Amino acid sequence: MRPLALLGLLWAGGAAAAPTPADWRPTGAPGADGATVVEVTLKRCLIAEAETDPLPLRGDDTEKCERLNRATLVTREAGLKRLRLKPGRYVFRVRNAEVPWALDFAIRGAHDKGLPTTSGGAIRVGEVFDFPITLTAGIYVFQSPLGGTIEYALLVEE
């Protein structure tokens, strides 16, 4: 799957981009261990919180979702939200809301392989998995490869 053109929205002229209406910031307070919980809902072919107006994509498997995402990306790009966080400890609480096959979740550096990563899964419909990670400043992407989602943008900055 091709990287999103949205990274240009993340970084402009070497300086961090100013907040826009397309930014998504988690509302959860830090848990007992100090990690902030970020809720993520996996639906067919997309991550609900990262889209302003999620399309009712109906892919029946990973390949169909990838094809649907390639076909609709240009239309959806303006409505994609960028997750913005400060460096620190997080738990990405990932729920498979409706997808009848087991899904996964991954976070990695968009350009820098030295940034922290997390991945894993086999999240069945109705299940919730926690992915703890300590994020440092940088540009990341997150997605569900088995869900056939696009790579959504994550910016970590002070």
Secondary structure, DSSP 4 states (H G I P E B T S, - for coil): -PPPTTHHHHEETTEEPPP-TTEE---PPB-TTSPEEEEEEEETTEEGGGBSS------SSHHHHHHHHHHHHHHHGGGBPEEEE-SEEEEEEEEE-S-SS-EEEEEEESS-TTS--EEEEEE-TT-EEEEEEEE-SEEEEEE-GGGT---EEEEE--
